[in-house]
Amino acid sequence: YVAAVYEHESILSPTPAALVERRSALELMGRNLDIYEQQVLAAARQGAQIIVFPEDGIHGFNFTRSSIYPYLDFVPHSHSGKWNPCREPYLFNDTEVVQRLSCMALKNKIFLVANLGTKQPCERSDPRCPSDGRFQFNTNVALAADGALLATYRKHNLYFEYAFDTPPEPDYAFFDTPFAGKFGMFTCFDILFFEPAVNLIKQYNLKQIVYPTAWMNQLPLLSAVEFQQAFATAFNVNILAANIHHPTLGMTGSGIYTPVKSFIYHNMESYGGKLIVAEIPVITADYKTNLEKETPGRVSEKGKEQSPPSFYAEMMYDNFTFVPVWGEKGELQVCANTLCCYLNYQRAVLTEELYALGVFDGLHTVHGTYYVQACALVKCGGLSFSTCGQEVTDATALIDFQLWANMSTPYIFPLLLTSGVTLDFADHMGWKNNHYFLSKNRTSSGLLTAALYGRWYEKD
């Protein structure tokens, strides 16, 4: 099927904390919706059957609970498929945004997924009802090619979003299409947690995902395109990921991903939006990727040779234990708690670059709390140990490697990032002898990160 995602540089309110009238909120959102309209038309002309827009693309961010109120639409949560906002605009008040989205879908005969702020009045007698008498949700809507509202999803894992409420129960949101079956839906930070993202995929055996996001990149392990691709690979799904484009805030990185191929946009240099349109295969339930073959890997017994010194450095706000990757080839191991990482490597040419193999097994507590088991081969920022774990975007070293670890969780995201924040694909990956492997001969360009990023959800 042909899919489109749009990385949008949103027109933002200069004063998001100021209280405004609904009229001026609609005027600002209308300017973003004008751009959406052009992109939907452009995507439809290229044959796209579905288009996805980013989180916060219509209203922006940095609101307070009260200042976002004029920007919120009312979208009924349970009317899925029974309401067509374009054709029945009179059914509910305050639905101007969802009406416009519905009409774009209808006019261009395309399925459309977008993110907006919504409100839902609640009874003050309900103990969960906020004191102002309403819920405010960060919401995705999915609209059919005839404009009907198919599904809504209210973001569960909020990322310091004080204007919004967490829904009382996780939404398991999906919708059906004639061209690719069911699509699941979740938002941004949700991708790092079991509920509802992983549970949704497993429970309903979903193979296509739509994913609006407003993601701030963090190298070396959580760049948007890097993690989106790893997620598609880990769960054997297609992901249509639309990010916001604000390079000054570190926000870029969208793509259309299959487990074995990706069409991405990552651009920290220039401004303006970007439409990606790609044709990808529908993944059916019995589709197997070539990544599930057993690897011919060997777990060698370490000889008595002198191993390099281990050291500590901070990476992604976590205290990693590292060993330097010296010389043109070798075998290394490094452990933390119960987790041990192993690396066999060979460099094509020795370059003036320091690489290190790092391990972390513990609770990550900055910008969210979640348990990580990570095993990572990274390029350091400079030549001293203290620079390992820094954000690096360029590298020249071509390294053949095999990385493996005795992970305690089945949820492992294989990361492989090359120079210029581009993606590469492993030759082999998978489980063997209770170890998870990732191997690659000759990356397409200099290696930035090769990592096994494990999420041990039960220990969150």
Disulfide bonds with the S-S distance in Angstrom:
Cys86-Cys103 2.05
Cys122-Cys129 2.11
Cys335-Cys340 2.01
Cys341-Cys375 2.12
Cys380-Cys388 2.03
